[in-house]
Amino acid sequence: MLQRRALASGARVVLRGHARAVTTCKGRGHFSKTSFREPDTSKPQLVLAYSGGLDTSAQLSWLAKEKGFEVCAYIADLGQDDVRDEEAIKTICAKAEASGAYAFYCEDLREEFVTDFVYPCVSTSALYEGRYLLGTAMARPCIARRQVEIATHEGATHISHGSTGKGNDQVRFEVCYLGMDPNLQCVTLWRDREYLDKFEGRQDLLDYAAEMGIPVSATKKASFSEDENCMHISYESGELEDPAFPGHDREYPEEMWKKTTALAETPDSPASITIEFEEGMPVKVTNIDDGTVHDTPFELFMYLNTLGGEHGVGRVDIVENRFIGMKSRGCYETPAGTILHRAHLDLETLTLDREVMRIRDTLGVKFAELVYNGYWFSPEMEFLNASLCQCQKVVTGSVDLQLFKGNVIERGRSSPYSLYNEDLVSMDIEGGFNPEISTGFIQTLSTRIKASAARDNLMK
């Protein structure tokens, strides 16, 4: 994006008549801010995590006009289509102004999302309940971290998000906020009785938007909701709330499955790739078929998204347990995440000691649980991260894969720190291992088994 690159260099551009300025973020680069007017200093300032959709536009207006806040709207660019180009950003910016914001931030967090959040989860083999790769959960601390930094920069005392009172995201956002700045006050309208009574359904929100002059899309809303970033797209609610849908006699809605190709339409020849890791982090991908190479974190990840999506990799349809105590059904597309998870796990089996890997398996489950529940910025996460980073020091090497008809197929792996000894395991040579000693080993291992068998015979 030409304008965004210009901003990074300190230039000023005009956005719908307002100066889109760059201001310094202490310790972490720059902000990308559009100012509409100066805030009224007699009112408390609030930073709202904003999407530009109907829900958060109505919330922005309500916070400004009914609750008396000076609202700064903030959207994080994590690779979602909503902010795919400058025109899309301008549209969201204009809607924020029409809804009553005094300023608008659109922060390009794509690279730091991949390097600071996605790759650490890959390196821990994090998988919630054995199937969910945490695409939404890992995005929330990334969004929240920048939001708190903006609140500090703006001098805001309050912070808000658009999450409902039934989901996980309300916990994820607010625990992150308070973990970074315990003095911030969270305002959550979907838990506010006055707001709940006012807006009982989508039509109430549409009527309010029309009354307040907030531009909204006239297109029919999909029956399901989406959450998208470069890690994944999730689909839930609407007809997906029936866990038996679609079964064998119906089909998923046409608007679903944006990142992955249907299996029947995927190529009939596999894609052959090699992924290289250093200390558990992916550093390079090579397409063996056409010679394409990517060795920067974000480009590597996006390339795997494209290639994996073409081959139908990464679709799952699951029921999961929400932190707040209810079950929910979600459909996810995670092409690059699925490929990296499989490749990393394969390399770990080559380089990690058996007992270390078993402990890592236990800690990885807890790590995934903490990410899912919103405890990214917590003492226990800091402890777990230190432990898991230690075991990744030897996870260096490469994995050969094929992508074919939705499958990730391991074809070979190598590492300078491999614990695999070809001579030792060979059936053709002794390799320094005396098989005669296995007799005593087996006798020792079976001591408790023999004792249990003797007892059971006495009980007959």
C-alpha positions as CSV (number, residue, x, y, z in Angstrom):
1,M,0.0,0.0,0.0
2,L,1.7,3.1,-1.3
3,Q,0.2,5.5,1.3
4,R,0.9,3.3,4.2
5,R,4.6,3.0,3.2
6,A,4.8,6.7,2.8
7,L,3.4,7.1,6.3
8,A,6.1,4.8,7.7
9,S,8.7,7.2,6.3
10,G,7.2,10.2,8.0
11,A,5.3,11.8,5.1
12,R,1.8,13.3,5.5
13,V,-1.1,12.5,3.3
14,V,-4.6,13.8,3.0
15,L,-7.5,11.5,3.9
16,R,-11.0,12.8,3.2
17,G,-9.9,16.3,4.0
18,H,-8.0,15.5,7.2
19,A,-4.3,15.2,7.9
20,R,-3.3,11.6,8.4
21,A,-0.3,12.2,10.7
22,V,2.4,9.9,12.0
23,T,3.1,10.1,15.7
24,T,5.7,8.3,17.6
25,C,4.8,5.3,19.8
26,K,7.3,5.1,22.6
27,G,9.5,2.1,22.1
28,R,7.5,0.6,19.1
29,G,7.7,2.7,16.0
30,H,4.9,4.9,14.8
31,F,1.1,5.3,14.9
32,S,-1.0,6.0,11.8
33,K,-3.6,8.5,13.0
34,T,-6.3,10.6,11.3
35,S,-7.5,13.5,13.3
36,F,-11.0,14.9,12.7
37,R,-11.1,17.5,15.4
38,E,-9.6,18.2,18.8
39,P,-11.2,16.2,21.6
40,D,-13.2,18.0,24.3
41,T,-10.9,17.9,27.3
42,S,-13.9,18.1,29.7
43,K,-15.0,14.6,28.6
44,P,-13.3,11.3,29.4
45,Q,-11.4,9.8,26.4
46,L,-12.0,6.3,25.3
47,V,-10.3,4.1,22.7
48,L,-12.7,1.7,20.9
49,A,-11.6,-1.5,19.0
50,Y,-13.5,-0.7,15.8
51,S,-14.3,-2.8,12.8
52,G,-16.3,-0.3,10.7
53,G,-19.3,-2.7,10.8
54,L,-22.8,-1.9,11.9
55,D,-22.3,-3.1,15.5
56,T,-19.2,-1.1,16.4
57,S,-20.4,2.0,14.5
58,A,-23.6,2.0,16.6
59,Q,-21.5,1.5,19.7
60,L,-19.1,4.3,18.8
61,S,-22.1,6.7,18.3
62,W,-23.7,5.5,21.6
63,L,-20.5,6.0,23.5
64,A,-20.0,9.5,22.1
65,K,-23.6,10.8,22.1
66,E,-25.3,8.9,25.0
67,K,-22.4,8.0,27.4
68,G,-20.5,11.3,27.0
69,F,-17.1,9.9,25.9
70,E,-14.7,11.4,23.4
71,V,-14.1,8.3,21.3
72,C,-11.0,7.4,19.3
73,A,-11.7,4.6,16.8
74,Y,-9.0,2.0,16.2
75,I,-8.8,-0.8,13.7
76,A,-5.9,-3.3,13.5
77,D,-4.8,-4.5,10.1
78,L,-4.1,-8.2,10.6
79,G,-4.5,-9.1,7.0
80,Q,-8.3,-9.1,6.8
81,D,-10.1,-8.1,3.6
82,D,-11.9,-5.2,5.3
83,V,-8.7,-3.2,5.1
84,R,-7.3,-4.7,1.9
85,D,-6.5,-1.3,0.3
86,E,-6.5,2.4,1.0
87,E,-10.0,2.9,-0.4
88,A,-11.4,0.3,2.1
89,I,-9.5,2.1,4.9
90,K,-10.9,5.5,3.8
91,T,-14.4,4.1,3.9
92,I,-14.0,2.8,7.4
93,C,-12.3,6.1,8.4
94,A,-15.3,8.1,7.1
95,K,-17.7,5.9,8.9
96,A,-15.8,6.4,12.2
97,E,-16.1,10.2,11.7
98,A,-19.8,10.0,10.9
99,S,-20.3,7.9,14.0
100,G,-18.8,10.6,16.2
101,A,-15.1,9.8,16.6
102,Y,-12.6,12.6,17.1
103,A,-9.8,10.5,15.6
104,F,-9.1,7.2,13.8
105,Y,-6.2,4.9,13.9
106,C,-5.5,2.1,11.3
107,E,-2.5,0.2,12.5
108,D,-0.7,-2.2,10.2
109,L,0.1,-5.1,12.6
110,R,0.4,-7.9,10.0
111,E,4.1,-8.6,10.5
112,E,4.2,-8.3,14.2
113,F,1.1,-10.5,14.4
114,V,2.9,-13.2,12.6
115,T,6.3,-12.9,14.3
116,D,5.1,-12.1,17.9
117,F,1.9,-14.2,18.1
118,V,1.5,-16.7,15.3
119,Y,5.0,-18.1,15.3
120,P,5.3,-18.5,19.1
121,C,2.1,-20.6,18.9
122,V,3.6,-22.6,16.1
123,S,6.8,-23.2,18.1
124,T,4.8,-24.6,21.0
125,S,2.6,-26.8,18.8
126,A,-0.4,-25.1,20.4
127,L,-3.7,-26.8,19.5
128,Y,-6.8,-26.2,21.6
129,E,-8.8,-29.3,22.3
130,G,-6.7,-31.2,19.8
131,R,-8.1,-29.4,16.7
132,Y,-8.3,-25.6,16.9
133,L,-5.2,-23.6,15.9
134,L,-6.3,-20.5,17.8
135,G,-6.5,-18.0,15.0
136,T,-9.0,-15.7,16.7
137,A,-7.6,-16.2,20.2
138,M,-4.0,-15.3,19.3
139,A,-5.2,-12.2,17.4
140,R,-6.8,-10.6,20.5
141,P,-3.7,-9.9,22.5
142,C,-2.1,-8.4,19.3
143,I,-5.0,-6.1,18.8
144,A,-5.3,-5.3,22.6
145,R,-1.6,-4.5,23.0
146,R,-1.7,-1.8,20.3
147,Q,-5.0,-0.5,21.7
148,V,-3.5,0.0,25.1
149,E,-0.5,1.8,23.6
150,I,-2.9,4.1,21.7
151,A,-4.8,4.7,24.9
152,T,-1.6,5.7,26.6
153,H,-0.6,8.0,23.7
154,E,-4.0,9.7,23.7
155,G,-4.2,10.0,27.5
156,A,-7.4,7.9,27.5
157,T,-8.7,6.6,30.7
158,H,-11.3,4.2,29.2
159,I,-11.2,1.4,26.6
160,S,-13.8,-0.6,24.8
161,H,-14.5,-3.4,22.3
162,G,-17.5,-4.7,20.5
163,S,-17.5,-8.3,21.8
164,T,-20.8,-9.8,23.0
165,G,-21.5,-10.9,26.6
166,K,-21.7,-14.6,25.6
167,G,-18.4,-15.2,23.9
168,N,-14.7,-15.6,24.7
169,D,-13.5,-12.4,23.2
170,Q,-14.8,-10.2,26.0
171,V,-12.5,-12.1,28.4
172,R,-9.6,-12.1,26.0
173,F,-9.7,-8.3,25.4
174,E,-10.3,-7.2,28.9
175,V,-7.8,-9.5,30.6
176,C,-5.2,-8.3,28.1
177,Y,-6.1,-4.6,28.7
178,L,-5.9,-5.0,32.5
179,G,-2.7,-7.1,32.3
180,M,-1.0,-4.3,30.5
181,D,-2.6,-1.3,32.3
182,P,-4.6,-2.1,35.4
183,N,-5.8,1.5,35.7
184,L,-7.8,1.4,32.4
185,Q,-11.6,1.3,32.8
186,C,-13.4,-1.1,30.4
187,V,-16.7,-0.1,29.0
188,T,-18.6,-3.0,27.4
189,L,-21.9,-2.1,25.9
190,W,-23.1,-5.6,25.3
191,R,-23.2,-6.0,29.1
192,D,-24.9,-2.7,29.7
193,R,-28.6,-3.1,30.5
194,E,-29.7,0.2,28.9
195,Y,-27.9,-0.7,25.7
196,L,-29.3,-4.3,25.7
197,D,-32.8,-3.0,26.1
198,K,-32.3,-0.5,23.3
199,F,-30.8,-2.9,20.7
200,E,-32.6,-6.2,20.8
201,G,-31.7,-7.2,17.2
202,R,-30.1,-6.1,14.0
203,Q,-33.0,-4.0,12.8
204,D,-32.8,-1.8,15.9
205,L,-29.1,-1.2,15.1
206,L,-30.0,-0.3,11.5
207,D,-32.8,2.1,12.6
208,Y,-30.3,3.8,15.0
209,A,-27.7,4.1,12.3
210,A,-30.2,5.7,9.9
211,E,-31.3,8.1,12.7
212,M,-27.7,9.1,13.5
213,G,-26.6,9.4,9.8
214,I,-24.2,6.5,10.0
215,P,-23.6,5.0,6.5
216,V,-24.2,1.2,6.5
217,S,-24.2,-1.4,3.8
218,A,-27.5,-2.1,2.1
219,T,-26.4,-5.6,1.2
220,K,-28.0,-8.6,2.8
221,K,-26.0,-9.8,5.9
222,A,-24.8,-13.3,5.8
223,S,-26.5,-15.7,8.1
224,F,-23.2,-16.4,9.9
225,S,-20.6,-14.2,11.4
226,E,-16.9,-14.1,10.4
227,D,-13.6,-13.2,12.0
228,E,-10.7,-12.9,9.6
229,N,-7.0,-12.3,9.9
230,C,-4.0,-13.6,8.0
231,M,-3.9,-16.7,10.2
232,H,-7.4,-17.8,9.5
233,I,-11.1,-17.1,8.9
234,S,-13.7,-18.4,11.4
235,Y,-17.4,-18.8,10.7
236,E,-20.0,-19.2,13.4
237,S,-23.6,-18.4,14.5
238,G,-26.7,-18.3,12.2
239,E,-27.5,-21.7,10.7
240,L,-24.1,-22.9,11.9
241,E,-25.5,-22.9,15.4
242,D,-27.1,-26.2,14.6
243,P,-24.1,-28.6,15.1
244,A,-25.7,-31.2,12.7
245,F,-25.8,-28.7,9.8
246,P,-25.2,-29.2,6.9
247,G,-25.0,-33.0,7.2
248,H,-25.4,-35.0,4.0
249,D,-28.5,-33.4,2.5
250,R,-27.6,-29.7,2.6
251,E,-24.5,-27.6,1.9
252,Y,-22.6,-24.9,3.7
253,P,-23.6,-21.3,2.7
254,E,-22.0,-20.2,-0.6
255,E,-20.3,-17.3,1.1
256,M,-18.2,-19.6,3.3
257,W,-14.7,-21.0,2.7
258,K,-12.8,-18.0,1.3
259,K,-9.3,-19.1,2.0
260,T,-9.4,-22.7,0.7
261,T,-10.4,-24.5,-2.5
262,A,-13.0,-27.2,-2.4
263,L,-11.3,-30.6,-2.6
264,A,-13.0,-31.5,-5.9
265,E,-11.5,-28.4,-7.4
266,T,-8.0,-28.7,-6.1
267,P,-5.1,-29.5,-8.4
268,D,-4.6,-33.2,-9.4
269,S,-0.9,-32.9,-8.8
270,P,0.7,-32.3,-5.4
271,A,2.8,-29.3,-4.4
272,S,6.3,-30.2,-3.1
273,I,7.8,-27.8,-0.6
274,T,10.6,-27.7,2.0
275,I,10.2,-25.7,5.2
276,E,13.2,-24.7,7.3
277,F,13.2,-23.9,11.0
278,E,15.6,-22.3,13.4
279,E,15.0,-22.9,17.1
280,G,11.4,-23.7,16.4
281,M,10.6,-20.8,14.2
282,P,10.0,-21.1,10.4
283,V,12.6,-19.2,8.5
284,K,12.4,-20.3,4.9
285,V,10.0,-22.1,2.4
286,T,11.1,-23.5,-0.9
287,N,8.8,-24.7,-3.6
288,I,10.6,-27.6,-5.2
289,D,8.3,-27.5,-8.3
290,D,8.9,-24.0,-9.4
291,G,11.9,-22.7,-7.3
292,T,9.9,-20.1,-5.4
293,V,11.7,-19.1,-2.2
294,H,10.5,-16.9,0.7
295,D,12.6,-16.3,3.8
296,T,11.0,-13.3,5.6
297,P,8.4,-14.2,8.2
298,F,5.3,-12.5,6.8
299,E,6.0,-13.3,3.1
300,L,6.7,-17.0,4.0
301,F,3.4,-17.2,5.9
302,M,1.3,-15.6,3.2
303,Y,2.9,-17.8,0.6
304,L,1.9,-20.9,2.5
305,N,-1.6,-19.5,2.9
306,T,-1.9,-19.1,-0.9
307,L,-0.4,-22.5,-1.7
308,G,-2.1,-24.4,1.0
309,G,-5.4,-22.7,0.2
310,E,-5.1,-23.8,-3.5
311,H,-4.7,-27.4,-2.3
312,G,-7.6,-27.3,0.1
313,V,-5.5,-27.5,3.3
314,G,-6.7,-26.3,6.6
315,R,-10.5,-26.6,6.8
316,V,-12.1,-27.8,10.0
317,D,-15.6,-27.9,11.4
318,I,-15.7,-28.4,15.2
319,V,-17.6,-28.0,18.4
320,E,-15.4,-26.5,21.2
321,N,-15.8,-25.5,24.8
322,R,-15.9,-21.8,25.5
323,F,-14.1,-20.4,28.5
324,I,-17.4,-19.0,29.9
325,G,-18.9,-22.5,30.1
326,M,-20.9,-23.2,27.0
327,K,-20.2,-25.2,23.9
328,S,-20.0,-23.4,20.5
329,R,-19.6,-24.6,16.9
330,G,-17.0,-23.0,14.7
331,C,-15.8,-23.6,11.1
332,Y,-12.2,-22.5,10.4
333,E,-9.8,-22.1,7.5
334,T,-6.2,-22.1,8.5
335,P,-4.0,-23.1,5.5
336,A,-0.5,-21.8,6.5
337,G,-1.1,-22.5,10.2
338,T,-2.0,-26.2,9.4
339,I,1.1,-26.7,7.3
340,L,3.5,-25.1,9.8
341,H,1.9,-27.1,12.7
342,R,2.5,-30.4,10.9
343,A,6.0,-29.5,9.7
344,H,7.1,-28.2,13.1
345,L,5.7,-31.3,15.0
346,D,7.5,-33.5,12.5
347,L,10.8,-31.8,13.1
348,E,10.4,-32.0,16.9
349,T,10.0,-35.8,16.7
350,L,13.5,-35.9,15.2
351,T,15.2,-33.5,17.6
352,L,13.5,-33.6,21.0
353,D,14.3,-36.2,23.7
354,R,11.4,-38.5,24.3
355,E,10.8,-37.3,27.9
356,V,11.2,-33.7,27.0
357,M,8.7,-34.1,24.2
358,R,6.2,-35.7,26.6
359,I,6.5,-32.8,29.0
360,R,6.3,-30.4,26.1
361,D,3.0,-32.1,25.1
362,T,1.6,-31.4,28.5
363,L,2.8,-27.8,28.6
364,G,1.6,-27.2,25.1
365,V,-1.9,-28.2,26.1
366,K,-1.8,-25.6,28.9
367,F,-0.2,-23.0,26.6
368,A,-3.1,-23.4,24.1
369,E,-5.6,-23.2,27.0
370,L,-4.1,-19.9,28.2
371,V,-4.1,-18.5,24.7
372,Y,-7.7,-19.5,24.2
373,N,-8.9,-18.1,27.5
374,G,-7.1,-14.8,27.0
375,Y,-4.1,-15.0,29.4
376,W,-1.4,-14.0,27.0
377,F,-0.1,-11.3,29.4
378,S,0.0,-13.3,32.6
379,P,2.6,-14.7,35.0
380,E,1.8,-18.3,34.1
381,M,2.2,-17.6,30.4
382,E,5.6,-16.0,31.0
383,F,6.7,-19.1,32.9
384,L,5.3,-21.5,30.3
385,N,6.9,-19.5,27.4
386,A,10.3,-19.6,29.1
387,S,10.1,-23.4,29.5
388,L,8.9,-24.0,26.0
389,C,11.5,-21.7,24.4
390,Q,14.2,-23.8,26.2
391,C,13.2,-27.0,24.4
392,Q,13.0,-25.3,21.0
393,K,16.8,-24.5,21.0
394,V,17.4,-27.8,19.1
395,V,14.4,-27.6,16.8
396,T,16.4,-26.6,13.8
397,G,16.4,-28.3,10.4
398,S,14.1,-28.8,7.4
399,V,11.0,-30.8,6.6
400,D,9.9,-32.0,3.1
401,L,6.2,-31.9,2.5
402,Q,3.6,-32.5,-0.2
403,L,0.3,-30.7,-0.2
404,F,-2.4,-32.7,-2.0
405,K,-6.2,-32.7,-1.8
406,G,-6.4,-31.2,1.7
407,N,-3.6,-33.3,3.1
408,V,-0.2,-32.3,4.4
409,I,2.0,-35.3,3.7
410,E,5.4,-35.5,5.4
411,R,8.1,-36.9,3.1
412,G,11.3,-36.5,5.1
413,R,13.1,-34.4,7.7
414,S,16.7,-33.6,8.7
415,S,18.5,-31.6,11.4
416,P,22.0,-31.0,12.6
417,Y,20.7,-31.7,16.1
418,S,19.0,-35.0,15.1
419,L,18.7,-37.7,17.8
420,Y,18.1,-40.3,15.2
421,N,21.0,-42.8,14.8
422,E,20.7,-44.8,11.6
423,D,23.3,-47.3,12.7
424,L,21.6,-47.8,16.0
425,V,18.2,-48.6,14.6
426,S,19.4,-50.5,11.5
427,M,18.1,-54.1,11.1
428,D,21.2,-54.9,9.0
429,I,24.1,-53.8,11.3
430,E,24.6,-54.0,15.1
431,G,25.5,-50.3,15.3
432,G,27.0,-50.5,18.8
433,F,23.9,-51.8,20.4
434,N,24.1,-55.3,22.0
435,P,20.6,-56.9,21.6
436,E,21.5,-59.4,24.3
437,I,21.0,-56.7,27.0
438,S,17.3,-56.4,26.0
439,T,16.5,-59.6,27.9
440,G,17.3,-58.0,31.2
441,F,15.6,-54.8,30.2
442,I,12.4,-56.6,29.3
443,Q,12.5,-58.7,32.5
444,T,12.8,-55.5,34.6
445,L,10.0,-53.7,32.8
446,S,7.7,-56.7,33.3
447,T,8.2,-56.9,37.0
448,R,5.0,-55.1,37.9
449,I,3.1,-56.9,35.1
450,K,4.1,-60.3,36.5
451,A,3.1,-59.2,40.0
452,S,-0.3,-58.2,38.9
453,A,-0.8,-61.4,37.0
454,A,0.1,-63.5,40.1
455,R,-2.3,-61.5,42.3
456,D,-5.1,-61.9,39.7
457,N,-4.5,-65.7,39.7
458,L,-4.9,-65.8,43.5
459,M,-8.3,-64.0,43.2
460,K,-9.8,-66.5,40.7
